[in-house]
Every structure is written in structure tokens, then in C-alpha cells.
Amino acid sequence: MRILLISATLMLVAVMFMAAQADSHTGAGSGDTAVKALIDNRCTSCHGAGRIERAQFDREEWERTVDRMIGHGTSLSRAERDNIVEYLSR
């Protein structure tokens, strides 16, 4: 359980870092802000943002990763899952 918590925290921190970079390059809108907040609340409780930022996954890899985290107990609706995958695979 501790490893899962650490992993989720690392993932969220990485996503936050990637989101900050994406904002500067794409002019992120309010939808991106909501997805970043979702990632911050659901992913970085177990994964650091650095881990998520360093992951250079394509869409399929993010789908598998997020689905695996859901299997480990992360609570996400289908829409939340899809939004996170879309955001991370940019």
C-alpha cells in the first residue's frame, strides 16, 4: 500500500510539471486546469509529479497506466479517466 501511495504521488507531481510546461506552450484553458487539479487530487497522493513528468508515454501507454491505477483503487469516473489520459498523452 505504501508503494502504491508513493507511486501515485510521484505520478501526480509529474503530471503537474508537465501541465505547467503545457500551459506555457499551448495556452491551456479552463479544461486543462480542471484536469490538472484532478491529477493533483487523485494521482499525486501516491505519485510525485516528477515521475509523471518524466513518463513519455503515448496514449495507449497512459490508458494502460491509468487503468492499472484504477485497478489499484484510484477512484475515477470514465470521463475523468478519459480526460486524464487525453491530457497526459499530448
C-alpha positions in Angstrom: 0.0 0.0 0.0 2.8 2.4 0.8 4.4 1.7 -2.6 1.1 2.5 -4.2 0.8 5.7 -2.3 4.3 6.8 -3.2 3.8 5.8 -6.9 0.5 7.7 -7.1 2.2 10.8 -5.6 5.1 10.6 -8.0 2.7 10.3 -10.9 0.7 13.3 -9.9 3.7 15.5 -9.3 5.0 14.6 -12.8 1.6 15.5 -14.3 1.7 18.8 -12.6 5.1 19.6 -14.0 4.0 18.5 -17.5 0.9 20.6 -17.1 2.9 23.7 -16.2 5.1 23.1 -19.3 2.0 22.5 -21.5 0.4 25.8 -20.2 3.4 27.8 -21.4 3.4 26.1 -24.8 -0.3 25.7 -25.5 -2.1 28.4 -23.6 -4.1 25.9 -21.5 -7.8 26.6 -21.0 -10.0 26.0 -18.0 -10.5 22.4 -19.0 -6.8 21.8 -18.6 -6.9 23.5 -15.2 -9.6 21.1 -14.1 -7.7 18.1 -15.3 -4.5 19.3 -13.6 -6.5 19.7 -10.4 -7.9 16.2 -10.8 -4.5 14.7 -11.3 -3.2 16.6 -8.3 -6.0 15.3 -6.1 -6.1 11.7 -7.4 -2.6 10.9 -8.6 0.0 12.8 -6.6 -1.4 11.4 -3.4 0.6 8.4 -4.4 3.0 9.6 -7.2 5.3 12.6 -7.3 4.8 15.0 -10.2 8.4 14.4 -11.3 7.6 10.7 -12.1 4.6 11.7 -14.1 6.5 14.4 -15.9 9.3 12.1 -16.9 7.0 9.5 -18.3 7.0 9.9 -22.1 4.0 7.6 -22.8 1.8 7.6 -25.8 -2.0 7.5 -25.4 -2.1 3.7 -25.3 0.6 3.5 -22.5 -1.3 6.2 -20.5 -4.5 4.3 -20.9 -2.9 1.1 -19.5 -1.2 3.0 -16.7 -4.3 4.9 -15.6 -6.4 1.7 -15.9 -3.8 -0.1 -13.7 -4.1 2.7 -11.1 -7.9 2.3 -11.1 -7.4 -1.4 -10.5 -5.2 -0.5 -7.5 -8.1 1.6 -6.1 -7.9 5.0 -7.6 -11.4 6.4 -7.8 -12.1 7.9 -11.3 -15.2 8.1 -13.4 -14.9 7.1 -17.0 -15.0 10.7 -18.1 -12.3 11.6 -15.5 -10.2 8.7 -16.7 -10.6 9.8 -20.4 -9.7 13.4 -19.6 -6.6 12.4 -17.7 -5.4 10.1 -20.5 -6.1 12.8 -23.1 -4.2 15.4 -21.2 -1.2 13.2 -20.4 -0.9 11.9 -23.9 -0.4 15.3 -25.5 
